[in-house]
Amino acid sequence: MTIEGTKIGLRKAIIYVRISSKKQLEGDGIRSQERTCRDYAGYHGLEPVKVFSDVMSGRFISRPGMDAM
């Protein structure tokens, strides 16, 4: 059963993924991270409702995707 597209009993979650450089976009890094997070969420009864991402070094405290959360 759903209410406004949300399954009853599932808690909402967001996903944040990050890769350090545009070169990593050529691989499966960001998709793999999101898939792993979605698997984790499903296992723990969480429903991912939004995905935030960044393509920049983690050494920066302020990152657009992180800030948008």
N, C-alpha and C positions, 0 to 999 in steps of 0.2 A: 504494500500500500504506500502511496506517496502523497505528500502534501506539498504543493507548489514545486514539484520535481525533486523533493528531498525524501529519501526513504525514511520511514518512521523507525526510530531506534538507533539511527546512525548519528554520530556527532560529526559536525562539520570540521573540516581541516583545510589548511592551505599548504601548498608545496612551494619550496624555494630551491631552485637549482642554479648552479653557477659553474662556468668554465672560465679559465684564465685568459684565453686568447682566441681570436677569430680563427686561427689555424685549427683549433680543436673542433670547430664547427664541421670540419670535413669528416670527422669520425662520428661515433655513436654516443659520445660523452653525455650530452645534455639529454638526449632521448633515453639513454640508459639510466641516468639519474632519476628522471621523472618516472620511468617504469618501476624502478626500485621503490621509490616513494609511494607510488600508487599501490604496489603490492603490500608494502608495510601498512599503509592505511587500511586496506581491505582486511588484512589479517587482524588488525586491532579494532575493527568496527568503526572506522572513520570514513567519511565521505569527502574526498577532495572536491572543493568547490571553486578553487582558483589556483592557477600556477603562476608564480613570479620567477623571472630569470634574469641573469646578468651574464655578460661576456666581458669580464674584466677581473683583474687581480684581486684576490682576497685581502691584499695589504691595504686597500682603501676602505676606510670605515663607511664612507658614504657611497652607496651604489644605487642606481636608479630602481632596480627591482626590489632591493632590500628596503629602500626608503618608501616605496609604494605600499609595502605591507603595512 
